[in-house]
Amino acid sequence: MSTMRIIVAAALTVALSACASKATPQLLAAPSTAREGAKVQNDRGIRAYQEGHMNQARQYFEAAITVEPDLAEAHYNLGMTLYRLGMVGDGDHHFIQAANLAPGNKTIWDAPPLRAAAPGEKDLIPGGSDGHMHSH
């Protein structure tokens, strides 16, 4: 293998491993005090999200909120899902609702609209780049 091919292969490996190492955004489980129906729907939404079924995840998180409107975790998860669907304004609304319902939850307060994004940090917004010449 030529030296140039080795260098290109090494650079590609480093770029791909950096993308793979980016953790999937954390979704939040419902607390043990939540209504059973809300917990079930929230758990189903998390599974759908992790499997890449964003529209289905959205329906589950909305169902959890219907059962328990004050479930901060479901609002946060719905916000994450709406961001993935490109519905940033709607997502912001749910992130803010989650923050109002859970003032001490660091994960919720680190949600995109509630913190200043680091330069170039656009991994939650569809079409955003992480600098590796592709979109997430």
C-alpha positions as CSV (number, residue, x, y, z in Angstrom):
1,M,0.0,0.0,0.0
2,S,1.4,3.4,-0.9
3,T,2.3,5.9,1.8
4,M,-0.5,8.2,0.5
5,R,-3.1,5.5,0.8
6,I,-2.0,4.8,4.4
7,I,-2.3,8.5,5.3
8,V,-5.7,8.8,3.7
9,A,-6.9,5.6,5.4
10,A,-5.6,6.8,8.8
11,A,-7.2,10.2,8.4
12,L,-10.6,8.7,7.4
13,T,-10.4,6.3,10.4
14,V,-9.8,9.2,12.8
15,A,-12.6,11.3,11.3
16,L,-15.1,8.4,11.5
17,S,-14.1,7.4,15.0
18,A,-14.6,11.0,16.2
19,C,-18.1,11.0,14.8
20,A,-18.9,7.6,16.2
21,S,-17.6,8.7,19.6
22,K,-20.2,11.5,19.8
23,A,-22.7,10.2,22.3
24,T,-26.3,9.9,21.2
25,P,-28.1,12.7,23.0
26,Q,-29.4,11.5,26.3
27,L,-33.1,10.9,26.7
28,L,-34.7,10.9,30.0
29,A,-36.6,8.1,31.7
30,A,-39.8,9.0,33.6
31,P,-39.2,9.1,37.4
32,S,-40.7,6.3,39.5
33,T,-43.3,8.8,40.8
34,A,-44.8,9.2,37.3
35,R,-48.1,7.6,36.3
36,E,-47.6,4.2,34.9
37,G,-49.2,5.0,31.6
38,A,-46.9,8.0,31.2
39,K,-43.9,5.9,32.0
40,V,-44.9,3.2,29.5
41,Q,-45.4,5.8,26.7
42,N,-42.2,7.6,27.5
43,D,-40.2,4.3,27.5
44,R,-41.8,3.4,24.1
45,G,-40.8,6.8,22.8
46,I,-37.2,6.3,23.9
47,R,-37.0,3.0,22.1
48,A,-38.5,4.4,18.9
49,Y,-36.1,7.4,19.1
50,Q,-33.1,5.1,19.5
51,E,-34.3,3.0,16.6
52,G,-34.5,6.1,14.4
53,H,-38.3,6.2,14.2
54,M,-38.8,9.9,15.0
55,N,-42.4,10.2,14.0
56,Q,-43.4,7.3,16.2
57,A,-41.2,8.6,19.1
58,R,-43.1,11.9,18.8
59,Q,-46.4,10.1,19.1
60,Y,-45.3,8.2,22.2
61,F,-43.9,11.3,23.9
62,E,-47.1,13.2,23.1
63,A,-49.1,10.4,24.6
64,A,-47.0,10.4,27.8
65,I,-47.7,14.2,28.1
66,T,-51.4,13.6,27.5
67,V,-51.4,11.1,30.5
68,E,-49.2,13.4,32.6
69,P,-48.9,17.0,31.4
70,D,-46.4,17.9,34.0
71,L,-43.9,15.2,33.1
72,A,-40.8,17.2,32.4
73,E,-38.9,14.2,31.0
74,A,-41.5,13.6,28.3
75,H,-41.4,17.3,27.3
76,Y,-37.6,17.2,27.1
77,N,-37.7,14.0,25.1
78,L,-40.3,15.4,22.8
79,G,-38.1,18.5,22.3
80,M,-35.2,16.3,21.3
81,T,-37.4,14.4,18.9
82,L,-38.8,17.6,17.3
83,Y,-35.3,18.9,16.8
84,R,-34.5,15.7,14.9
85,L,-37.6,16.2,12.8
86,G,-36.4,19.7,12.0
87,M,-39.2,21.4,14.1
88,V,-36.8,23.5,16.2
89,G,-39.4,26.1,17.3
90,D,-41.8,23.4,18.5
91,G,-38.9,21.6,20.2
92,D,-37.8,24.9,21.9
93,H,-41.3,25.2,23.4
94,H,-41.1,21.7,25.0
95,F,-37.5,22.3,26.2
96,I,-38.7,25.4,28.0
97,Q,-41.7,23.6,29.4
98,A,-39.4,20.9,30.7
99,A,-37.1,23.4,32.3
100,N,-40.0,25.1,34.1
101,L,-41.2,21.8,35.4
102,A,-37.8,20.6,36.5
103,P,-35.7,23.6,37.6
104,G,-32.9,21.5,39.1
105,N,-32.4,19.0,36.3
106,K,-29.0,19.7,34.7
107,T,-29.7,17.6,31.6
108,I,-32.9,19.5,30.9
109,W,-31.1,22.9,31.5
110,D,-28.4,21.9,29.1
111,A,-31.0,21.5,26.3
112,P,-30.2,23.5,23.1
113,P,-32.3,26.6,23.6
114,L,-31.3,26.9,27.3
115,R,-27.6,27.0,26.9
116,A,-25.2,28.8,24.6
117,A,-24.0,26.3,22.0
118,A,-20.3,25.9,21.6
119,P,-19.0,27.2,18.2
120,G,-19.9,24.8,15.5
121,E,-22.1,22.7,17.7
122,K,-25.1,21.9,15.5
123,D,-25.3,18.1,16.0
124,L,-29.0,18.2,17.0
125,I,-30.2,20.4,14.2
126,P,-30.9,18.5,11.0
127,G,-28.3,19.5,8.3
128,G,-26.0,20.9,11.0
129,S,-22.3,20.0,10.5
130,D,-19.8,18.8,13.1
131,G,-16.9,19.9,10.9
132,H,-16.3,16.4,9.5
133,M,-17.7,17.2,6.1
134,H,-21.1,15.4,6.5
135,S,-24.4,16.0,8.3
136,H,-25.7,14.2,11.3
